[in-house]
Amino acid sequence: MFGYNEEQLSQFGLTVGVGAFIVYMLFVIAQLARESKAGRFGTFVLFVVLAFGMLGLFAFAWFV
């Protein structure tokens, strides 16, 4: 497709696609913190929990 083979498209999807999805998740968490008026500590907790979730995703992807 468009002069790329399947391996190149998969690599692009994994690097750019997953990276864009993670940035989008950060945006969603920031919006959630802002709309719920979580304050500094609540926002910090939300982002820490999200970071643990992303760490779990990376660990799962690394070991599988």
N, CA and C atoms as a LAMMPS dump frame, in Angstrom:
ITEM: TIMESTEP
0
ITEM: NUMBER OF ATOMS
192
ITEM: BOX BOUNDS ff ff ff
-5.0000000000000000e+02 5.0000000000000000e+02
-5.0000000000000000e+02 5.0000000000000000e+02
-5.0000000000000000e+02 5.0000000000000000e+02
ITEM: ATOMS id mol type element x y z
1 1 1 N 0.844 -1.167 0
2 1 2 C 0 0 0
3 1 3 C 0.894 1.236 0
4 2 1 N 0.709 2.112 -0.944
5 2 2 C 1.454 3.36 -1.074
6 2 3 C 2.963 3.125 -1.145
7 3 1 N 3.388 1.977 -1.642
8 3 2 C 4.8 1.702 -1.791
9 3 3 C 5.482 1.157 -0.552
10 4 1 N 4.724 0.841 0.488
11 4 2 C 5.285 0.289 1.721
12 4 3 C 4.871 -1.17 1.856
13 5 1 N 5.735 -1.955 2.456
14 5 2 C 5.354 -3.342 2.695
15 5 3 C 4.71 -3.472 4.078
16 6 1 N 4.27 -4.673 4.385
17 6 2 C 3.542 -4.905 5.629
18 6 3 C 4.408 -4.638 6.862
19 7 1 N 5.665 -4.983 6.795
20 7 2 C 6.562 -4.779 7.934
21 7 3 C 6.739 -3.291 8.239
22 8 1 N 6.903 -2.479 7.204
23 8 2 C 7.082 -1.049 7.399
24 8 3 C 5.815 -0.398 7.964
25 9 1 N 4.645 -0.818 7.472
26 9 2 C 3.391 -0.277 7.993
27 9 3 C 3.172 -0.682 9.45
28 10 1 N 3.525 -1.914 9.781
29 10 2 C 3.374 -2.375 11.157
30 10 3 C 4.305 -1.608 12.086
31 11 1 N 5.531 -1.401 11.671
32 11 2 C 6.485 -0.66 12.497
33 11 3 C 6.024 0.779 12.701
34 12 1 N 5.523 1.399 11.642
35 12 2 C 4.999 2.755 11.752
36 12 3 C 3.819 2.807 12.715
37 13 1 N 2.909 1.846 12.607
38 13 2 C 1.75 1.808 13.488
39 13 3 C 2.13 1.61 14.94
40 14 1 N 3.144 0.793 15.177
41 14 2 C 3.56 0.539 16.546
42 14 3 C 4.264 1.741 17.168
43 15 1 N 5.084 2.417 16.402
44 15 2 C 5.819 3.542 16.968
45 15 3 C 4.958 4.801 17.023
46 16 1 N 4.464 5.234 15.907
47 16 2 C 3.698 6.488 15.853
48 16 3 C 2.294 6.301 16.409
49 17 1 N 1.643 5.208 16.059
50 17 2 C 0.271 4.983 16.497
51 17 3 C 0.147 4.827 17.997
52 18 1 N 0.978 3.999 18.588
53 18 2 C 0.913 3.796 20.037
54 18 3 C 1.374 5.057 20.772
55 19 1 N 2.37 5.734 20.248
56 19 2 C 2.809 6.993 20.855
57 19 3 C 1.705 8.043 20.84
58 20 1 N 0.999 8.144 19.718
59 20 2 C -0.109 9.096 19.62
60 20 3 C -1.238 8.708 20.573
61 21 1 N -1.479 7.419 20.726
62 21 2 C -2.514 6.962 21.642
63 21 3 C -2.163 7.307 23.086
64 22 1 N -0.909 7.183 23.457
65 22 2 C -0.477 7.521 24.813
66 22 3 C -0.627 9.017 25.064
67 23 1 N -0.256 9.828 24.08
68 23 2 C -0.434 11.277 24.222
69 23 3 C -1.912 11.622 24.35
70 24 1 N -2.756 10.938 23.599
71 24 2 C -4.204 11.157 23.694
72 24 3 C -4.716 10.762 25.078
73 25 1 N -4.202 9.673 25.642
74 25 2 C -4.603 9.272 26.991
75 25 3 C -4.213 10.334 28.012
76 26 1 N -3.033 10.938 27.854
77 26 2 C -2.621 12.02 28.751
78 26 3 C -3.588 13.202 28.656
79 27 1 N -4.019 13.516 27.441
80 27 2 C -4.98 14.596 27.233
81 27 3 C -6.309 14.279 27.915
82 28 1 N -6.776 13.047 27.798
83 28 2 C -8.043 12.654 28.41
84 28 3 C -7.957 12.744 29.935
85 29 1 N -6.855 12.288 30.506
86 29 2 C -6.689 12.36 31.957
87 29 3 C -6.626 13.817 32.417
88 30 1 N -5.953 14.67 31.66
89 30 2 C -5.895 16.095 32.015
90 30 3 C -7.286 16.718 31.971
91 31 1 N -8.073 16.374 30.963
92 31 2 C -9.444 16.88 30.88
93 31 3 C -10.282 16.372 32.045
94 32 1 N -10.116 15.105 32.391
95 32 2 C -10.851 14.529 33.512
96 32 3 C -10.491 15.236 34.812
97 33 1 N -9.215 15.495 35.013
98 33 2 C -8.778 16.187 36.227
99 33 3 C -9.317 17.615 36.263
100 34 1 N -9.334 18.273 35.124
101 34 2 C -9.821 19.653 35.08
102 34 3 C -11.325 19.722 35.329
103 35 1 N -12.089 18.83 34.689
104 35 2 C -13.545 18.874 34.833
105 35 3 C -14.006 18.437 36.215
106 36 1 N -13.272 17.548 36.855
107 36 2 C -13.662 17.086 38.18
108 36 3 C -13.112 17.973 39.285
109 37 1 N -12.312 18.989 38.913
110 37 2 C -11.699 19.906 39.874
111 37 3 C -10.916 19.126 40.926
112 38 1 N -10.024 18.266 40.442
113 38 2 C -9.294 17.348 41.314
114 38 3 C -8.239 18.054 42.154
115 39 1 N -7.788 19.201 41.752
116 39 2 C -6.729 19.888 42.487
117 39 3 C -5.371 19.317 42.116
118 40 1 N -4.344 19.842 42.771
119 40 2 C -2.979 19.407 42.437
120 40 3 C -2.734 17.952 42.796
121 41 1 N -3.124 17.583 44.027
122 41 2 C -2.852 16.22 44.483
123 41 3 C -3.664 15.204 43.679
124 42 1 N -4.924 15.507 43.427
125 42 2 C -5.766 14.593 42.644
126 42 3 C -5.247 14.42 41.233
127 43 1 N -4.81 15.506 40.623
128 43 2 C -4.242 15.431 39.279
129 43 3 C -2.958 14.616 39.291
130 44 1 N -2.141 14.819 40.319
131 44 2 C -0.914 14.039 40.455
132 44 3 C -1.228 12.553 40.566
133 45 1 N -2.212 12.205 41.373
134 45 2 C -2.584 10.802 41.543
135 45 3 C -3.093 10.221 40.231
136 46 1 N -3.903 10.964 39.513
137 46 2 C -4.407 10.471 38.227
138 46 3 C -3.268 10.192 37.253
139 47 1 N -2.311 11.092 37.174
140 47 2 C -1.201 10.885 36.256
141 47 3 C -0.273 9.763 36.714
142 48 1 N -0.102 9.588 38.027
143 48 2 C 0.727 8.476 38.52
144 48 3 C 0.08 7.146 38.173
145 49 1 N -1.234 7.051 38.378
146 49 2 C -1.943 5.816 38.049
147 49 3 C -1.845 5.544 36.551
148 50 1 N -1.976 6.588 35.738
149 50 2 C -1.834 6.413 34.293
150 50 3 C -0.428 5.956 33.94
151 51 1 N 0.571 6.494 34.602
152 51 2 C 1.949 6.084 34.331
153 51 3 C 2.152 4.609 34.67
154 52 1 N 1.547 4.137 35.774
155 52 2 C 1.643 2.72 36.102
156 52 3 C 0.947 1.875 35.042
157 53 1 N -0.154 2.365 34.511
158 53 2 C -0.847 1.647 33.445
159 53 3 C -0.001 1.554 32.185
160 54 1 N 0.653 2.658 31.821
161 54 2 C 1.526 2.636 30.644
162 54 3 C 2.736 1.746 30.885
163 55 1 N 3.265 1.759 32.107
164 55 2 C 4.38 0.879 32.449
165 55 3 C 3.957 -0.586 32.313
166 56 1 N 2.765 -0.898 32.746
167 56 2 C 2.245 -2.254 32.581
168 56 3 C 2.091 -2.63 31.119
169 57 1 N 1.639 -1.681 30.305
170 57 2 C 1.523 -1.935 28.868
171 57 3 C 2.887 -2.207 28.255
172 58 1 N 3.889 -1.416 28.623
173 58 2 C 5.234 -1.629 28.102
174 58 3 C 5.809 -2.951 28.579
175 59 1 N 5.589 -3.299 29.842
176 59 2 C 6.093 -4.567 30.377
177 59 3 C 5.419 -5.737 29.671
178 60 1 N 4.129 -5.63 29.448
179 60 2 C 3.427 -6.7 28.739
180 60 3 C 3.944 -6.852 27.318
181 61 1 N 4.131 -5.725 26.634
182 61 2 C 4.612 -5.772 25.259
183 61 3 C 6.054 -6.278 25.192
184 62 1 N 6.848 -5.971 26.193
185 62 2 C 8.252 -6.38 26.2
186 62 3 C 8.412 -7.888 26.403
187 63 1 N 7.598 -8.45 27.31
188 63 2 C 7.784 -9.844 27.691
189 63 3 C 6.926 -10.822 26.886
190 64 1 N 6.044 -10.331 26.062
191 64 2 C 5.209 -11.253 25.272
192 64 3 C 5.754 -11.425 23.894
